[in-house]
Amino acid sequence: MNSTSNRDGGTCGPNNPCEVDETGTMVHRGRGYAARTAAISVCVGAGSTVDLDAGKCTPPRP
């Protein structure tokens, strides 16, 4: 898991996540977020490069 949270209610950016949908951007102060990352391990190749076209590479879709 990779996780982060929006602690101060600031705008979207590094270490300050938000939600985006068809109506725009929403910031929720104090909300935490997590994403599963195990499925992307097959996308990492030699030299720690990421190859999204690798055979079994199926990154999660939003």
C-alpha positions as CSV (number, residue, x, y, z in Angstrom):
1,M,0.0,0.0,0.0
2,N,1.0,3.5,-0.7
3,S,-0.8,6.1,1.4
4,T,-1.0,9.8,2.1
5,S,-3.4,12.3,3.6
6,N,-4.5,15.9,3.2
7,R,-3.8,17.3,6.7
8,D,-4.2,21.0,6.2
9,G,-6.9,21.3,3.5
10,G,-4.5,22.8,1.0
11,T,-4.9,22.6,-2.8
12,C,-3.9,19.5,-4.8
13,G,-0.2,18.8,-5.0
14,P,2.6,16.6,-3.7
15,N,1.8,15.3,-0.3
16,N,-1.6,17.0,-0.5
17,P,-4.0,14.7,-2.3
18,C,-7.5,15.6,-3.5
19,E,-10.3,14.1,-5.5
20,V,-11.2,15.0,-9.0
21,D,-14.4,14.2,-10.8
22,E,-16.5,15.6,-13.6
23,T,-17.7,18.5,-11.4
24,G,-14.2,19.6,-10.5
25,T,-11.7,19.3,-7.7
26,M,-12.6,18.5,-4.1
27,V,-10.3,18.9,-1.1
28,H,-11.1,17.1,2.1
29,R,-9.1,18.3,5.1
30,G,-7.9,15.4,7.2
31,R,-8.9,12.7,4.7
32,G,-6.5,9.8,4.2
33,Y,-6.0,7.9,0.9
34,A,-4.3,4.6,0.1
35,A,-3.6,2.7,-3.1
36,R,-2.7,-0.9,-3.6
37,T,0.7,-1.2,-5.3
38,A,1.4,-4.9,-5.4
39,A,-0.2,-5.3,-8.9
40,I,2.4,-3.0,-10.5
41,S,5.4,-5.0,-9.3
42,V,5.4,-7.0,-12.6
43,C,5.7,-3.7,-14.5
44,V,9.2,-3.0,-13.0
45,G,12.1,-4.3,-15.1
46,A,15.9,-4.2,-15.1
47,G,17.4,-1.1,-13.5
48,S,14.1,-0.4,-11.8
49,T,12.5,1.0,-15.0
50,V,8.7,0.9,-15.4
51,D,7.4,-0.8,-18.5
52,L,3.6,-0.4,-18.8
53,D,3.7,-2.6,-21.9
54,A,5.3,-5.6,-20.2
55,G,3.4,-8.8,-20.7
56,K,1.5,-9.2,-17.5
57,C,1.6,-5.5,-16.5
58,T,-2.0,-4.5,-15.7
59,P,-1.9,-1.4,-13.5
60,P,-5.1,-0.6,-11.7
61,R,-7.4,1.8,-13.4
62,P,-9.1,4.7,-11.6
